[in-house]
Amino acid sequence: MSKAQASKAALSEPMNTATKPAAASAPNQLTTFEAAMKLFHARQFKEALDLFVEATRGPERDIANRAQLHASMCQRRLQQVAVSLGSAEDYYNYGVALINSRNLPEARVHLEKALEMSPGADHVHYALALAQALSGDVHNAQHNLRRAIELEPRNRLIARQDADFAPLANQPPFDAIIFPEKKSW
């Protein structure tokens, strides 16, 4: 039985402190729960799950119930959901969702797949440029942003107002792409 399966089995059993080994004391249970919450908020669900399961075994029923609830949330977030993507738009939309959650390496993979399927899609070039810029790949980001603007000039205005491009907007080579009129100033 894997550790995750053992944690799930422990959560599915009814709370019975007489048959379960209890945490040393209520303060230790609270300390364990607080540490688990920090991990939970840091999105370290596997580590948090182990501490939540430990906190369910303490004497304080309120903490044990909250720990059990959070352990269930950790389990749901740890489950890998198979994503079925078929079209370039599916890959693009999923890639944008991954950018928003700041999972940049996976976002780039999906956006590159969308670009393979639809090489003339300006919005895919733009999103890929953003993912590349946020992950530090300035050269490829510059290339894709330039291509997005060539395909649809409106993307220049969008990039000027995009908060994600803001830190790069005044740095070469992005300043020349986003604000070409500044050359003449």
Summary of the structure (lengths in Angstrom):
residues: 185
radius of gyration: 23.8
end to end distance: 68.5
largest distance: 79.8
contacts: 536
relative contact order: 0.08
helix: 71%
strand: 0%
